[in-house]
Amino acid sequence: MIEIICGEKGKGKTKELLGKVNAAIQTANGNVVYLDKSQKHMYELNNKVRLINVMDYPVSNCDEFVGFICGIISQDNDLEEMYLDSFLTIADVDTEEEITKAIEKLDVISEKYKVKFILSVSKNEADLPECAKAKIAVSL
């Protein structure tokens, strides 16, 4: 399952995502991972959440990002949820076609490994591809 929090930069997507992850850790039976483009939010996250700075790794396109996600999942059989802040930046996707491809791949991974993905996307709802619009949980 994929949920998307969308809106332009500065609308409060990260704050919404941090609230969701910190609430989820209270009821999660498995592990929770938060992927970001920096360590900036380390002290805002519950200490049970694993923060990974994607920029520390040589991920330079969507396929490499999906491989990176699969690597994380393969190392943690108890992984329940993954929160992806600044999704377009960390997944290195720009075009509507790339966004669609990334979401479709995450959908397959989510179904196969039973991991829920929550993404923050810096785009207005109207600018997202159709496959993403159905997954919007919060539009800011």
Summary of the structure (lengths in Angstrom):
residues: 140
radius of gyration: 13.7
end to end distance: 20.6
largest distance: 36.6
contacts: 421
relative contact order: 0.27
helix: 45%
strand: 22%
